[in-house]
Amino acid sequence: MPTQLKFLDDIESLVTNSTVLDTADNNVMSIERLKSSNEDIVSLQNIGLPTPVISALAQFESYQLTDLKKANLMNRVDSKFMLPMSFLPTLLSQLTNDYKVLDIDGKRCFTYQNQYLDTPEMDLYTEHHNGKLNRYKVRQRRYVDTATEYLEVKLKNNKKRTIKTRIKISNDINNDNIRNDFIKGEMNGQNLNLNVVQQSGYQRIALANEEKAERLTLDFNLWYKSTDGKNEVNLPGFFIAELKQSKKSKNSPFYQLMSKYHVFPASFSKYCVGCALLYPDTLKANRFKSVLTRTNHLNNQNPLSLVENL
C-alpha cells in the first residue's frame, strides 16, 4: 500500500504570537501552552530583530548559497548548543573574523516554517525517544523569504551522522505521487501512513566557514503549534546554535569559543521537544527530561550573559 501523505492545505496558517524582542536583555516569556485566537496570532514575518543583533550582523562579510562547496554538508555531524538570547549579540561579535553570514537580497536573518509528519502512533517520535539508531524525520519546510518549499527526509544513522535529502515542492499534477515515492525511497521502502502532526518555525542566522568546511546556524524565536490549533508553545528566551561539520572536530572557532564559556553540546531535537511540549499528556518524554528542564529554565528568567573563562 503506498504511503498516504496528507498535507495541510494552508501553509500560511503557520503563524505564532511570539513576542518581539526589542533589546537583547528583554525579559523573556514563560513557556505557555495557549489556545489559539485570531486576535493574538501574528505572522512570523513581522517579528523584528533586537538592535544589537542587527548591528553585529552588519559587521560580517557575506556569502551566497552558490559560494558553498565544502560547507554544503547534506551529509554531516551536528553539535547543538542551547544559549540565552541575551548572549546572541556578544556571540556574533566574536565570530566576525572566522565566519561569513548568508545574505540574500540584503537580508541576513530568515524565517523558516515547518510541517513535521509522523504516523498516527507517533512512531518516528517514539523511535527517537527510545534511542533507536538509523531513525528518520520527515518534514515539509517553507523558506518564507524566498517563497520556496522542500520536502525533506533526515536520517540519523548508527554512526551519528545526519544525512538529509530533499525535493522541491511544486504544483505539479503528480505532486502526491512524487512525494510518496520520494519518502518511500529515502526511508528504505517503508510504507507509512504519514500525517502532519506539528507546525513550527523560527528565525535563522546562517554562518559559514568554507575553509574549515563548517556551517553554524543560530535559530531563535522558536514556536510550535498543534495541527488542530488548540495548543501553542513559544520559546523566545534562548537560541539553538548548531554546528554542522563534515566530521566532528573541536578545532572549530565556534567550538573553541564555547569551551571558553564552559558551554557544552546538548541533545536538542526541535521536533521531539516540540512534540513533548505540545502533547505532554499523551507522549512519553523521559529521555528528554534534562533538555526540557533546560528549556524551561532559559525561558522563565531574564538570563545573564555568559562569563568567559579568562
Backbone as CSV, one residue per row, in Angstrom:
resi,resn,N_x,N_y,N_z,CA_x,CA_y,CA_z,C_x,C_y,C_z
1,MET,0.853,-1.194,0.000,0.000,0.000,0.000,0.887,1.243,0.000
2,PRO,0.657,2.195,-0.914,1.512,3.375,-0.973,1.347,4.254,0.249
3,THR,2.376,5.023,0.541,2.327,5.953,1.658,1.182,6.935,1.485
4,GLN,0.378,7.077,2.504,-0.713,8.044,2.479,-0.237,9.329,3.139
5,LEU,0.077,10.309,2.336,0.658,11.552,2.829,-0.351,12.671,2.717
6,LYS,-0.698,13.263,3.851,-1.723,14.298,3.860,-1.123,15.596,4.367
7,PHE,-1.143,16.606,3.524,-0.581,17.899,3.876,-1.692,18.872,4.208
8,LEU,-1.415,19.788,5.125,-2.347,20.875,5.382,-2.412,21.752,4.150
9,ASP,-3.597,22.201,3.813,-3.776,22.985,2.593,-3.221,24.384,2.704
10,ASP,-3.304,24.979,3.890,-2.969,26.392,4.017,-1.682,26.545,4.781
11,ILE,-0.561,26.584,4.065,0.726,26.739,4.749,0.861,28.106,5.386
12,GLU,0.037,29.078,4.940,0.083,30.399,5.552,-0.458,30.373,6.977
13,SER,-1.066,29.226,7.381,-1.585,29.138,8.744,-0.482,28.930,9.762
14,LEU,0.758,28.752,9.299,1.875,28.572,10.221,2.276,29.920,10.794
15,VAL,1.631,30.284,11.892,1.863,31.590,12.477,2.055,31.446,13.970
16,THR,2.495,32.502,14.603,2.786,32.463,16.030,2.506,33.797,16.666
17,ASN,2.392,33.792,17.988,2.245,35.053,18.691,3.453,35.337,19.570
18,SER,4.642,34.876,19.114,5.862,35.133,19.870,6.084,36.627,20.037
19,THR,6.669,36.984,21.172,6.918,38.375,21.490,8.092,38.934,20.705
20,VAL,7.979,40.171,20.259,9.102,40.858,19.634,10.095,41.244,20.724
21,LEU,11.371,40.943,20.502,12.408,41.308,21.464,13.054,42.610,21.004
22,ASP,12.843,43.689,21.733,13.369,44.984,21.333,14.836,45.150,21.675
23,THR,15.289,44.509,22.742,16.705,44.560,23.107,17.141,43.172,23.511
24,ALA,18.433,42.957,23.541,18.961,41.631,23.866,18.704,41.266,25.314
25,ASP,18.407,42.223,26.169,18.241,41.947,27.587,16.792,42.017,28.038
26,ASN,15.851,41.944,27.093,14.444,41.970,27.466,14.101,40.806,28.366
27,ASN,13.097,41.004,29.236,12.552,39.892,29.982,11.954,38.902,28.997
28,VAL,12.092,37.614,29.291,11.582,36.598,28.387,10.283,36.032,28.933
29,MET,9.491,35.484,28.019,8.213,34.907,28.387,8.406,33.539,29.017
30,SER,7.450,33.111,29.819,7.405,31.742,30.265,6.916,30.869,29.124
31,ILE,7.221,29.578,29.205,6.644,28.666,28.240,5.145,28.664,28.461
32,GLU,4.390,28.864,27.407,2.949,28.910,27.531,2.313,27.974,26.526
33,ARG,1.326,27.247,26.962,0.511,26.453,26.069,-0.771,27.228,25.883
34,LEU,-0.954,27.834,24.743,-2.002,28.811,24.536,-3.087,28.290,23.626
35,LYS,-4.312,28.678,23.936,-5.401,28.461,22.999,-5.253,29.482,21.883
36,SER,-5.364,29.006,20.646,-5.183,29.926,19.536,-6.387,30.841,19.417
37,SER,-6.115,32.107,19.104,-7.185,33.061,18.843,-6.689,34.041,17.804
38,ASN,-7.553,34.403,16.890,-7.139,35.211,15.754,-6.532,36.535,16.174
39,GLU,-7.049,37.123,17.244,-6.562,38.445,17.620,-5.167,38.403,18.218
40,ASP,-4.728,37.222,18.705,-3.417,37.122,19.336,-2.333,36.675,18.380
41,ILE,-2.729,36.098,17.247,-1.754,35.498,16.355,-1.228,36.529,15.368
42,VAL,0.088,36.587,15.235,0.719,37.478,14.274,1.659,36.673,13.400
43,SER,1.904,37.118,12.223,2.792,36.410,11.312,4.233,36.528,11.760
44,LEU,4.961,35.426,11.609,6.387,35.451,11.925,7.131,36.462,11.079
45,GLN,6.610,36.773,9.907,7.315,37.696,9.029,7.410,39.093,9.638
46,ASN,6.587,39.387,10.653,6.582,40.719,11.238,7.488,40.838,12.459
47,ILE,8.112,39.738,12.865,8.954,39.775,14.052,10.261,40.488,13.730
48,GLY,10.651,41.450,14.566,11.858,42.212,14.335,13.054,41.637,15.064
49,LEU,14.223,42.184,14.780,15.453,41.768,15.435,15.863,42.816,16.448
50,PRO,16.440,42.387,17.570,16.990,43.358,18.520,18.068,44.204,17.844
51,THR,18.138,45.465,18.189,19.108,46.378,17.587,20.548,45.885,17.720
52,PRO,20.974,45.360,18.895,22.355,44.868,18.992,22.654,43.722,18.018
53,VAL,21.656,42.900,17.708,21.860,41.812,16.759,22.032,42.372,15.355
54,ILE,21.207,43.340,14.992,21.325,43.987,13.683,22.705,44.602,13.517
55,SER,23.164,45.285,14.544,24.485,45.926,14.489,25.595,44.891,14.337
56,ALA,25.480,43.773,15.064,26.514,42.736,14.986,26.526,42.079,13.608
57,LEU,25.358,41.844,13.023,25.293,41.213,11.703,25.920,42.083,10.624
58,ALA,25.830,43.393,10.811,26.373,44.315,9.803,27.893,44.231,9.711
59,GLN,28.539,43.657,10.709,29.998,43.592,10.723,30.546,42.398,9.943
60,PHE,29.692,41.474,9.550,30.151,40.263,8.859,30.340,40.494,7.367
61,GLU,31.337,39.820,6.801,31.362,39.630,5.357,30.252,38.653,5.010
62,SER,29.770,38.699,3.779,28.626,37.876,3.415,29.018,36.777,2.436
63,TYR,28.138,35.791,2.313,28.285,34.761,1.285,26.916,34.482,0.678
64,GLN,26.931,33.868,-0.498,25.713,33.428,-1.172,25.664,31.896,-1.126
65,LEU,24.480,31.342,-1.316,24.342,29.887,-1.270,25.235,29.204,-2.303
66,THR,25.413,29.844,-3.441,26.243,29.252,-4.500,27.726,29.257,-4.149
67,ASP,28.119,29.971,-3.103,29.520,30.022,-2.704,29.951,28.773,-1.943
68,LEU,28.971,28.033,-1.398,29.303,26.895,-0.556,29.644,25.681,-1.402
69,LYS,30.812,25.158,-1.167,31.246,23.928,-1.807,31.511,22.886,-0.724
70,LYS,32.593,23.089,0.029,32.909,22.161,1.112,31.928,22.276,2.272
71,ALA,31.287,23.428,2.435,30.418,23.661,3.583,28.940,23.458,3.270
72,ASN,28.636,22.751,2.180,27.232,22.488,1.866,26.620,21.508,2.871
73,LEU,27.308,20.381,3.105,27.083,19.499,4.244,25.678,18.922,4.343
74,MET,25.228,18.256,3.304,23.986,17.483,3.393,24.224,16.148,4.104
75,ASN,25.488,15.753,4.202,25.899,14.580,4.966,26.909,15.086,5.986
76,ARG,26.574,14.996,7.274,27.356,15.746,8.260,27.191,15.166,9.652
77,VAL,27.950,15.755,10.578,27.734,15.547,12.008,27.333,16.893,12.608
78,ASP,26.438,16.839,13.591,25.891,18.054,14.193,26.253,18.131,15.667
79,SER,26.508,19.345,16.134,26.669,19.622,17.565,25.787,20.820,17.889
80,LYS,24.888,20.659,18.873,23.925,21.708,19.196,24.193,22.279,20.584
81,PHE,23.952,23.571,20.706,24.183,24.279,21.958,22.967,25.153,22.261
82,MET,22.502,25.119,23.514,21.395,25.966,23.956,21.974,27.182,24.676
83,LEU,21.630,28.379,24.201,22.236,29.599,24.734,21.171,30.659,25.003
84,PRO,21.368,31.479,26.049,20.389,32.535,26.352,20.356,33.590,25.260
85,MET,19.176,34.089,24.982,19.007,35.076,23.916,19.852,36.318,24.165
86,SER,20.066,36.651,25.411,20.853,37.840,25.739,22.305,37.727,25.291
87,PHE,22.744,36.490,25.020,24.134,36.255,24.621,24.339,36.379,23.107
88,LEU,23.273,36.449,22.342,23.408,36.425,20.884,24.251,37.569,20.328
89,PRO,24.042,38.835,20.719,24.892,39.907,20.176,26.376,39.708,20.496
90,THR,26.669,39.277,21.723,28.053,39.037,22.114,28.669,37.920,21.282
91,LEU,27.922,36.849,21.108,28.424,35.735,20.311,28.737,36.175,18.885
92,LEU,27.815,36.881,18.270,28.027,37.328,16.891,29.273,38.199,16.773
93,SER,29.455,39.080,17.729,30.601,39.999,17.661,31.928,39.268,17.758
94,GLN,31.914,38.058,18.340,33.155,37.289,18.492,33.373,36.282,17.359
95,LEU,32.472,36.273,16.386,32.593,35.320,15.285,32.905,35.980,13.944
96,THR,32.979,37.294,13.934,33.092,38.012,12.657,34.374,37.697,11.896
97,ASN,35.447,37.345,12.600,36.720,37.072,11.926,36.794,35.669,11.326
98,ASP,35.894,34.794,11.753,36.001,33.389,11.356,34.862,32.897,10.475
99,TYR,33.791,33.659,10.384,32.637,33.207,9.618,32.098,34.334,8.743
100,LYS,31.412,33.925,7.683,30.650,34.849,6.862,29.162,34.573,7.089
101,VAL,28.323,35.554,6.804,26.896,35.409,7.036,26.169,35.310,5.699
102,LEU,25.168,34.453,5.640,24.356,34.347,4.431,23.583,35.638,4.217
103,ASP,23.671,36.167,3.022,22.974,37.397,2.658,22.212,37.150,1.361
104,ILE,20.890,37.340,1.409,20.052,37.202,0.221,19.271,38.497,0.035
105,ASP,19.635,39.221,-0.988,18.964,40.496,-1.288,18.958,41.435,-0.082
106,GLY,20.084,41.487,0.628,20.219,42.400,1.754,19.688,41.869,3.064
107,LYS,19.080,40.693,3.072,18.576,40.094,4.313,19.622,39.155,4.894
108,ARG,19.759,39.232,6.214,20.719,38.370,6.890,20.074,37.543,7.994
109,CYS,18.771,37.601,8.080,18.008,36.783,9.022,16.779,36.285,8.273
110,PHE,16.463,34.993,8.414,15.448,34.388,7.573,14.427,33.622,8.400
111,THR,13.213,33.558,7.888,12.108,32.901,8.571,11.849,31.534,7.958
112,TYR,11.768,30.533,8.826,11.507,29.160,8.411,10.175,28.713,9.000
113,GLN,9.413,27.961,8.230,8.175,27.357,8.699,8.197,25.879,8.349
114,ASN,7.821,25.034,9.308,7.904,23.594,9.114,6.576,22.912,9.384
115,GLN,6.341,21.837,8.669,5.287,20.893,8.996,5.949,19.522,9.134
116,TYR,5.939,18.978,10.350,6.537,17.671,10.593,5.478,16.585,10.460
117,LEU,5.901,15.461,9.886,4.997,14.352,9.644,5.370,13.165,10.510
118,ASP,4.346,12.437,10.908,4.561,11.226,11.685,3.344,10.327,11.484
119,THR,3.426,9.118,11.991,2.301,8.190,11.910,1.281,8.547,12.999
120,PRO,0.067,8.014,12.923,-0.907,8.253,13.993,-0.406,7.791,15.357
121,GLU,0.460,6.798,15.361,1.012,6.296,16.631,2.279,7.032,17.041
122,MET,2.689,8.035,16.263,3.897,8.823,16.532,5.143,7.942,16.569
123,ASP,5.247,7.057,15.590,6.361,6.106,15.564,7.720,6.781,15.415
124,LEU,7.813,7.827,14.594,9.112,8.482,14.381,9.574,9.176,15.663
125,TYR,8.649,9.808,16.359,8.968,10.413,17.663,9.422,9.328,18.638
126,THR,8.680,8.240,18.706,8.971,7.179,19.670,10.330,6.550,19.410
127,GLU,10.680,6.363,18.135,11.987,5.790,17.821,13.117,6.672,18.325
128,HIS,12.954,7.985,18.184,13.967,8.907,18.709,13.998,8.826,20.230
129,HIS,12.830,8.860,20.853,12.757,8.804,22.316,13.426,7.535,22.859
130,ASN,13.246,6.445,22.158,13.791,5.168,22.621,15.253,4.959,22.226
131,GLY,15.837,5.947,21.546,17.253,5.868,21.208,17.569,4.975,20.030
132,LYS,16.603,4.732,19.172,16.831,3.865,18.013,17.838,4.515,17.062
133,LEU,18.754,3.718,16.583,19.694,4.174,15.566,19.062,4.004,14.194
134,ASN,19.610,4.696,13.208,19.024,4.685,11.865,17.556,5.103,11.914
135,ARG,17.310,6.293,12.443,15.947,6.801,12.588,15.729,7.978,11.633
136,TYR,14.459,8.273,11.371,14.102,9.258,10.362,13.237,10.377,10.947
137,LYS,13.310,11.516,10.269,12.340,12.596,10.448,11.913,13.051,9.056
138,VAL,10.642,13.407,8.934,10.099,13.852,7.658,9.405,15.184,7.876
139,ARG,9.707,16.136,7.020,9.089,17.454,7.175,8.941,18.131,5.821
140,GLN,7.999,19.052,5.773,7.898,19.974,4.655,8.307,21.341,5.184
141,ARG,9.288,21.938,4.553,9.843,23.208,5.035,9.583,24.314,4.032
142,ARG,9.176,25.450,4.556,8.968,26.627,3.724,9.983,27.696,4.111
143,TYR,10.732,28.169,3.106,11.645,29.279,3.286,10.858,30.534,2.922
144,VAL,10.375,31.218,3.935,9.418,32.303,3.726,9.999,33.403,2.861
145,ASP,11.239,33.770,3.101,11.831,34.932,2.434,12.051,34.710,0.945
146,THR,12.222,33.463,0.545,12.411,33.174,-0.878,11.202,32.459,-1.484
147,ALA,10.159,32.239,-0.661,8.913,31.607,-1.124,9.169,30.271,-1.817
148,THR,10.029,29.462,-1.210,10.305,28.126,-1.739,10.001,27.086,-0.666
149,GLU,9.642,25.884,-1.114,9.297,24.807,-0.196,9.989,23.515,-0.616
150,TYR,10.387,22.730,0.375,11.019,21.452,0.119,10.409,20.384,1.018
151,LEU,10.328,19.190,0.486,10.007,18.012,1.285,11.332,17.350,1.635
152,GLU,11.568,17.133,2.935,12.878,16.670,3.386,12.756,15.404,4.228
153,VAL,13.700,14.514,4.044,13.841,13.335,4.890,15.234,13.378,5.495
154,LYS,15.289,13.274,6.819,16.578,13.277,7.522,16.792,11.913,8.172
155,LEU,17.931,11.335,7.893,18.325,10.068,8.508,19.438,10.336,9.504
156,LYS,19.265,9.871,10.728,20.355,9.861,11.716,20.823,8.413,11.795
157,ASN,22.019,8.127,11.252,22.431,6.733,11.153,23.164,6.254,12.400
158,ASN,23.588,4.999,12.354,24.211,4.406,13.536,25.630,4.891,13.786
159,LYS,26.129,5.772,12.917,27.421,6.419,13.143,27.233,7.879,13.587
160,LYS,25.983,8.207,13.937,25.603,9.535,14.424,25.800,10.628,13.373
161,ARG,25.716,10.229,12.116,25.763,11.200,11.034,24.341,11.547,10.601
162,THR,24.152,12.811,10.230,22.875,13.270,9.707,22.975,13.350,8.190
163,ILE,22.079,12.653,7.516,22.054,12.651,6.060,20.694,13.185,5.624
164,LYS,20.709,14.327,4.960,19.458,14.978,4.557,19.297,14.923,3.053
165,THR,18.126,14.510,2.615,17.769,14.547,1.203,16.466,15.326,1.079
166,ARG,16.252,15.940,-0.085,15.054,16.751,-0.235,14.694,16.912,-1.704
167,ILE,13.428,17.246,-1.934,12.949,17.595,-3.265,12.152,18.890,-3.145
168,LYS,12.218,19.687,-4.189,11.489,20.941,-4.192,10.016,20.677,-4.466
169,ILE,9.157,21.350,-3.717,7.716,21.202,-3.857,7.216,22.158,-4.926
170,SER,6.387,21.627,-5.838,5.803,22.453,-6.877,4.321,22.116,-6.987
171,ASN,3.649,22.712,-7.939,2.224,22.450,-8.153,2.008,21.408,-9.246
172,ASP,3.000,20.573,-9.445,2.904,19.535,-10.468,1.670,18.658,-10.224
173,ILE,1.019,18.234,-11.293,-0.202,17.451,-11.165,0.044,16.114,-10.464
174,ASN,1.282,15.593,-10.581,1.618,14.324,-9.940,2.364,14.522,-8.623
175,ASN,2.140,15.663,-8.011,2.901,16.016,-6.816,2.762,14.977,-5.709
176,ASP,1.540,14.474,-5.456,1.336,13.499,-4.390,2.129,12.228,-4.646
177,ASN,2.125,11.751,-5.872,2.879,10.547,-6.201,4.371,10.772,-6.049
178,ILE,4.834,11.955,-6.469,6.252,12.276,-6.335,6.649,12.296,-4.864
179,ARG,5.826,12.909,-4.030,6.111,12.962,-2.585,6.170,11.561,-1.995
180,ASN,5.152,10.750,-2.298,5.100,9.399,-1.741,6.293,8.568,-2.171
181,ASP,6.625,8.633,-3.455,7.759,7.856,-3.959,9.067,8.319,-3.341
182,PHE,9.215,9.625,-3.164,10.437,10.158,-2.568,10.589,9.666,-1.131
183,ILE,9.528,9.789,-0.344,9.606,9.369,1.064,9.885,7.880,1.167
184,LYS,9.163,7.088,0.399,9.359,5.635,0.442,10.784,5.271,0.056
185,GLY,11.305,5.927,-0.978,12.659,5.637,-1.420,13.707,6.003,-0.402
186,GLU,13.525,7.143,0.268,14.516,7.600,1.240,14.413,6.878,2.578
187,MET,13.246,6.256,2.847,13.047,5.548,4.119,13.149,4.041,3.922
188,ASN,13.990,3.647,2.973,14.319,2.237,2.783,13.086,1.390,2.487
189,GLY,12.160,1.972,1.718,10.998,1.217,1.272,9.864,1.103,2.261
190,GLN,9.951,1.790,3.406,8.888,1.699,4.401,7.594,2.327,3.874
191,ASN,6.476,1.653,4.124,5.159,2.189,3.800,4.522,2.704,5.083
192,LEU,4.517,4.010,5.266,3.995,4.598,6.492,2.826,5.509,6.189
193,ASN,1.864,5.491,7.072,0.721,6.388,6.965,1.093,7.689,7.671
194,LEU,1.636,8.647,6.911,2.164,9.876,7.487,1.167,11.020,7.373
195,ASN,1.050,11.761,8.461,0.213,12.950,8.506,0.973,14.067,9.199
196,VAL,0.578,15.290,8.953,1.160,16.424,9.667,0.725,16.355,11.127
197,VAL,1.705,16.351,12.041,1.398,16.269,13.473,1.881,17.500,14.228
198,GLN,2.688,18.337,13.571,3.236,19.504,14.262,3.557,20.601,13.258
199,GLN,3.198,21.822,13.619,3.618,23.005,12.863,4.611,23.772,13.732
200,SER,5.629,24.317,13.099,6.653,25.005,13.886,7.386,26.009,13.020
201,GLY,8.219,26.801,13.667,9.013,27.761,12.925,10.001,28.490,13.821
202,TYR,10.831,29.290,13.184,11.833,30.073,13.895,12.473,31.031,12.927
203,GLN,13.327,31.888,13.456,14.175,32.738,12.624,15.596,32.185,12.672
204,ARG,16.316,32.344,11.572,17.658,31.763,11.474,18.660,32.755,10.914
205,ILE,19.828,32.766,11.538,21.028,33.402,11.004,21.964,32.277,10.605
206,ALA,22.455,32.317,9.364,23.273,31.226,8.837,24.695,31.707,8.593
207,LEU,25.644,31.137,9.317,27.059,31.467,9.171,27.792,30.292,8.527
208,ALA,28.916,30.588,7.890,29.693,29.519,7.254,31.171,29.865,7.252
209,ASN,31.985,28.809,7.372,33.427,28.904,7.209,33.802,27.868,6.156
210,GLU,33.975,28.317,4.914,34.220,27.402,3.811,35.554,26.687,3.961
211,GLU,36.563,27.386,4.482,37.893,26.786,4.632,37.859,25.583,5.561
212,LYS,37.115,25.698,6.658,37.024,24.604,7.618,35.858,23.671,7.324
213,ALA,35.138,23.931,6.258,34.019,23.085,5.840,32.998,22.932,6.959
214,GLU,32.548,24.057,7.479,31.532,24.001,8.527,30.537,25.140,8.377
215,ARG,29.330,24.859,8.826,28.281,25.866,8.894,27.795,25.973,10.327
216,LEU,27.325,27.153,10.685,26.806,27.400,12.021,25.479,28.131,11.877
217,THR,24.398,27.493,12.306,23.087,28.128,12.250,22.658,28.545,13.651
218,LEU,22.049,29.708,13.737,21.571,30.260,15.004,20.064,30.454,14.875
219,ASP,19.295,29.626,15.575,17.839,29.619,15.459,17.204,30.159,16.730
220,PHE,16.283,31.114,16.569,15.658,31.744,17.738,14.206,32.088,17.436
221,ASN,13.498,32.542,18.480,12.046,32.752,18.389,11.340,31.475,17.942
222,LEU,11.724,30.358,18.542,11.097,29.084,18.219,9.639,29.081,18.665
223,TRP,8.782,28.465,17.845,7.383,28.310,18.230,6.869,26.986,17.681
224,TYR,5.858,26.459,18.358,5.228,25.212,17.948,3.718,25.363,18.043
225,LYS,3.023,24.631,17.186,1.573,24.677,17.192,1.021,23.318,16.785
226,SER,0.008,22.850,17.510,-0.640,21.595,17.142,-1.453,21.797,15.876
227,THR,-1.697,20.728,15.164,-2.388,20.843,13.877,-3.838,21.274,14.029
228,ASP,-4.440,21.025,15.204,-5.820,21.476,15.415,-5.881,22.916,15.906
229,GLY,-4.707,23.536,16.120,-4.661,24.937,16.533,-4.946,25.179,17.997
230,LYS,-5.158,24.126,18.794,-5.550,24.318,20.194,-4.355,24.578,21.104
231,ASN,-3.226,23.989,20.803,-2.045,24.141,21.652,-0.954,24.896,20.914
232,GLU,-0.325,25.828,21.618,0.767,26.613,21.038,1.827,26.850,22.096
233,VAL,3.071,26.760,21.692,4.202,26.969,22.592,5.153,27.965,21.941
234,ASN,5.604,28.948,22.725,6.541,29.968,22.240,7.778,29.965,23.116
235,LEU,8.951,29.998,22.497,10.216,29.890,23.229,11.159,31.022,22.837
236,PRO,10.896,32.234,23.294,11.737,33.367,22.898,12.963,33.586,23.774
237,GLY,13.149,32.795,24.828,14.193,33.088,25.801,15.580,32.592,25.460
238,PHE,15.713,31.774,24.415,17.024,31.199,24.098,17.120,30.953,22.599
239,PHE,18.321,30.583,22.164,18.508,30.205,20.772,19.328,28.924,20.701
240,ILE,19.196,28.238,19.580,19.927,26.999,19.344,21.027,27.281,18.332
241,ALA,22.260,27.075,18.753,23.401,27.167,17.840,23.755,25.751,17.409
242,GLU,23.726,25.509,16.104,24.004,24.167,15.597,25.213,24.214,14.672
243,LEU,26.262,23.539,15.088,27.489,23.452,14.311,27.420,22.218,13.423
244,LYS,27.536,22.428,12.120,27.450,21.335,11.144,28.821,21.178,10.507
245,GLN,29.388,19.966,10.622,30.735,19.695,10.134,30.748,18.407,9.303
246,SER,31.726,18.293,8.420,31.866,17.061,7.651,32.306,15.912,8.555
247,LYS,33.127,16.203,9.536,33.446,15.262,10.602,33.655,16.061,11.878
248,LYS,33.324,15.456,13.005,33.354,16.189,14.262,34.775,16.587,14.624
249,SER,34.942,17.874,14.883,36.252,18.395,15.254,36.074,19.558,16.225
250,LYS,36.828,19.516,17.312,36.805,20.627,18.265,37.730,21.753,17.815
251,ASN,38.438,21.531,16.722,39.286,22.571,16.147,38.431,23.475,15.260
252,SER,37.435,24.042,15.874,36.473,24.915,15.211,36.417,26.216,15.982
253,PRO,36.423,27.364,15.312,36.363,28.636,16.043,35.184,28.710,16.995
254,PHE,34.029,28.233,16.547,32.846,28.285,17.417,32.985,27.309,18.579
255,TYR,33.424,26.103,18.300,33.563,25.107,19.367,34.554,25.591,20.430
256,GLN,35.639,26.193,19.985,36.618,26.702,20.942,36.056,27.856,21.764
257,LEU,35.235,28.676,21.129,34.596,29.765,21.860,33.652,29.219,22.925
258,MET,32.915,28.171,22.601,32.016,27.570,23.590,32.797,27.004,24.774
259,SER,33.981,26.463,24.501,34.813,25.939,25.590,35.221,27.047,26.547
260,LYS,35.495,28.236,25.999,35.843,29.375,26.856,34.728,29.708,27.832
261,TYR,33.496,29.536,27.384,32.338,29.886,28.203,31.765,28.694,28.956
262,HIS,32.469,27.580,28.928,32.008,26.362,29.616,30.618,25.949,29.163
263,VAL,30.354,26.050,27.889,29.081,25.604,27.322,29.343,24.342,26.521
264,PHE,28.536,23.319,26.783,28.763,22.021,26.159,27.565,21.627,25.296
265,PRO,27.784,20.766,24.322,26.690,20.375,23.424,25.513,19.770,24.187
266,ALA,24.333,19.982,23.654,23.102,19.452,24.231,22.360,18.667,23.163
267,SER,21.634,17.666,23.592,20.804,16.892,22.668,19.448,17.583,22.560
268,PHE,19.276,18.352,21.486,18.049,19.129,21.306,17.476,18.847,19.924
269,SER,16.422,18.063,19.880,15.693,17.831,18.639,14.499,18.779,18.617
270,LYS,14.463,19.682,17.636,13.350,20.628,17.575,12.021,19.897,17.477
271,TYR,11.991,18.852,16.667,10.746,18.119,16.503,10.313,17.456,17.809
272,CYS,11.218,16.727,18.435,10.854,15.979,19.643,10.527,16.900,20.812
273,VAL,11.297,17.964,20.978,10.994,18.919,22.048,9.614,19.537,21.831
274,GLY,9.322,19.901,20.591,8.020,20.469,20.291,6.886,19.514,20.593
275,CYS,7.044,18.247,20.207,6.008,17.254,20.494,5.817,17.062,21.990
276,ALA,6.928,16.981,22.724,6.837,16.780,24.174,6.125,17.944,24.856
277,LEU,6.329,19.164,24.353,5.682,20.334,24.944,4.217,20.454,24.518
278,LEU,3.920,20.082,23.290,2.547,20.200,22.796,1.636,19.097,23.320
279,TYR,2.185,17.899,23.497,1.361,16.743,23.831,1.876,16.041,25.095
280,PRO,1.981,16.756,26.208,2.579,16.162,27.416,1.740,15.049,28.035
281,ASP,0.461,15.018,27.744,-0.419,14.016,28.361,-0.463,12.709,27.581
282,THR,0.071,12.710,26.374,-0.050,11.513,25.542,1.287,10.918,25.116
283,LEU,2.381,11.657,25.255,3.676,11.168,24.801,4.646,10.966,25.958
284,LYS,5.395,9.886,25.899,6.480,9.691,26.849,7.588,10.692,26.541
285,ALA,8.207,11.248,27.581,9.272,12.227,27.351,10.413,12.071,28.353
286,ASN,10.535,10.888,28.957,11.578,10.680,29.965,12.971,10.957,29.428
287,ARG,13.219,10.548,28.197,14.549,10.704,27.610,14.903,12.175,27.414
288,PHE,13.883,13.022,27.302,14.115,14.439,27.034,13.980,15.297,28.285
289,LYS,13.934,14.662,29.454,13.684,15.408,30.687,14.716,16.506,30.924
290,SER,15.994,16.205,30.715,17.030,17.197,31.011,16.949,18.389,30.064
291,VAL,16.711,18.130,28.774,16.638,19.241,27.820,15.352,20.043,28.032
292,LEU,14.269,19.400,28.460,13.038,20.128,28.759,13.209,20.999,30.000
293,THR,13.961,20.494,30.973,14.248,21.292,32.168,15.083,22.514,31.802
294,ARG,16.079,22.312,30.961,16.922,23.427,30.497,16.097,24.432,29.697
295,THR,15.211,23.941,28.850,14.332,24.810,28.070,13.480,25.678,28.985
296,ASN,12.889,25.050,29.992,12.046,25.792,30.933,12.858,26.812,31.707
297,HIS,14.069,26.448,32.098,14.933,27.351,32.857,15.282,28.588,32.040
298,LEU,15.692,28.391,30.802,16.077,29.522,29.961,14.886,30.408,29.608
299,ASN,13.710,29.827,29.588,12.544,30.580,29.134,11.755,31.226,30.262
300,ASN,12.168,30.988,31.505,11.429,31.538,32.633,12.236,32.517,33.463
301,GLN,13.282,33.058,32.898,14.060,34.059,33.595,14.662,35.011,32.574
302,ASN,15.205,36.113,33.068,15.971,37.009,32.215,17.430,36.602,32.365
303,PRO,17.921,35.713,31.486,19.246,35.132,31.699,20.365,36.144,31.521
304,LEU,21.369,36.027,32.381,22.542,36.878,32.277,23.430,36.371,31.151
305,SER,24.211,37.255,30.573,25.172,36.847,29.575,26.191,35.894,30.198
306,LEU,26.717,35.016,29.391,27.707,34.079,29.875,29.006,34.782,30.223
307,VAL,29.761,34.204,31.138,31.024,34.793,31.578,32.171,33.978,31.012
308,GLU,33.064,34.646,30.320,34.189,33.966,29.694,35.158,33.460,30.740
309,ASN,35.730,32.282,30.480,36.749,31.714,31.340,38.082,32.357,30.990
310,LEU,38.487,33.355,31.752,39.705,34.109,31.445,40.956,33.362,31.873
